[in-house]
Amino acid sequence: MSFHTLIIVGNLGRDPEMRYTPAGQAVTSFSVASTRQYTNSGGQQVKETVWFRVSVWGKMAETCNNYLKKGSKVLVEGRLVPGENGGPRIFNRQDGTSGANFEINAQTVRFLSSRGEGGEAPMEDSADLGDDGDSIPF
């Protein structure tokens, strides 16, 4: 048996989008930018940003849709959903250039923004989605 868990902390790049599956299950999607800054060997500051597309299911999907907005800081714990090539999902932008992003099926979302800082929910709000998120196909 193999298992992996990915934990990211970052900010929402846009407002969440919620929809319902034909079976009535709520699913909310949002993008998270995780940025790190460091000084390279030449002494220059480097800012490195990785984008993740996050899917949240069930009751937590509704909570995320209600309380998160562009700029909200979150901690997401979940599993990586590989693209067809086993790595990130590759896509073409409207301008014709190619891009890639990583997709995460979230099991836990913690709201890290305080009230008024991009999210209305307090820091301690979070939920564990258990096995529900694993049993629903994309």
Secondary structure, 3 states (H helix, E strand, C coil): CCCCCEEEEEEECCCCEEEECCCCCEEEEEEEEEEEEEECCCCCEEEEEEEEEEEEEHHHHHHHHHHECCCCEEEEEEEEECCCCCCCEEEECCCCCEEEEEEEEEEEEEECCCECCCECCCCCCEEECCCHHHCCCC
